[in-house]
Amino acid sequence: MQAPTHVPFSDALRFWLKLGFISFGGSAGQIALMHSELVERRRWISEQRFLHALNYCMMLPGPEAQQLATYIGWLLHRTWGGIVAGVLFVLPSMFILIALSWIYVRFGDMPVVAGVFYGIKPAVTAIVLHAAWRIGRRAIGNRWMAAITASAFIAIFAFDTPFPAVVVAAALAGHFGARRWPGVFALGGGHAAGRKDYGPALIDDDTPRAAHTLFDRRRLAVVLATGAALWLAAMGTLVALHGLDGTLTHMGWFFTKAALLTFGGAYAVLPYVYQGAVEHYQWLTAAQMIDGLALGETTPGPLIIVVAFVGFVGGWFAQLSGAEAPFMGAMLAAVVVTFFTFLPSFLFILAGGPMVEATRGRLGFTAPLSAITAAVVGVILNLALFFAWHVLWPQGFAGGFDPVAALIAVAATVALFRFDVGVLPLLGGCAAAGLAWRVLLPALAG
């Protein structure tokens, strides 16, 4: 197969827009889709270059699939190519989730909608548990890593340790532990395993580096200054309009911190979002958080876009634009949290890309990241238990156990672990079960 000699910006624009609407399946599915389209079918980039970029994105906090799209867009069409690729990866899912969030807050109490959410909440518990297992398979390679996982779980479950403290402790363990036992914290090839030759590509293994991929101190300073100016302008506007204690100001600052702590993907940062959004700021309830994760699973794009739901619900009930126009305030909050969550991802790629290109063939995971990933497994296990508690005992332990929800959760777990059912079919089946139990059966009995 012949490699393309040039990819017009318009062709790339159409592809990134299409990807934004069809990128279901979480980060693994999105990365597989990009590999299929860009490496195998279109031959825009070779597999080695694709995996090199992916390894860097896996090291970063933030959604690795969105960052990978940004990186490849940057390789193809410089800075604007990266910005367009990254924005279009997120924008469709944000607007879809805003629409679903509006339906949720307006019609969530209707029997049909309540029945659907009754069924998908147990499915979400199973999905989070499955995520812990998937990450754990590659992160826990020895008893020392298992000890880090167990310690992280105990720290958050028993002592309610803040998520940032868990991340810092794990990173320190990896940093100092690797000096004494380097083999314990070494990560394997992972993504590089099983490479295939798909023929020549536009950006091939031996393609000379383009001018914009060469490291330049002036360019780095411009990128960092632009990012800082965007953040300061946005935060300054929020402070000027709403004050330091305003809801939107708190959201901007909180989700800036969240964006820098998402090592291990969206499931890893969800406990931190829960601690802040549910327990500290009380923008939404625990049950609403579970519902939001379910909605996030049904939309394309990165799962971390669930933060748009958190912002929308928090903005809706805070009546940021007055009681007469709750939608405008809610939508503004969703846009604000999305902006502050994804801004760092663009800076990581546009600032770090030239340095990463210079290390091609030598880039790998660091020992601190290896330890953080192991700790993330324990954090996600705690999240799964948290969801299970709220689903199986919706009124607390004093309110009684919900056997139907437990049955749906068990069925969803078996479907994921034993039959490898996809997320969307799983959610559809569980939603149908909840609808049948809450709406159809009572109607037939009546």
Order of alpha helices (4+ residues) and beta strands (2+ residues): alpha-alpha-alpha-alpha-alpha-alpha-alpha-alpha-alpha-alpha-alpha-alpha-alpha-alpha-alpha-alpha-alpha
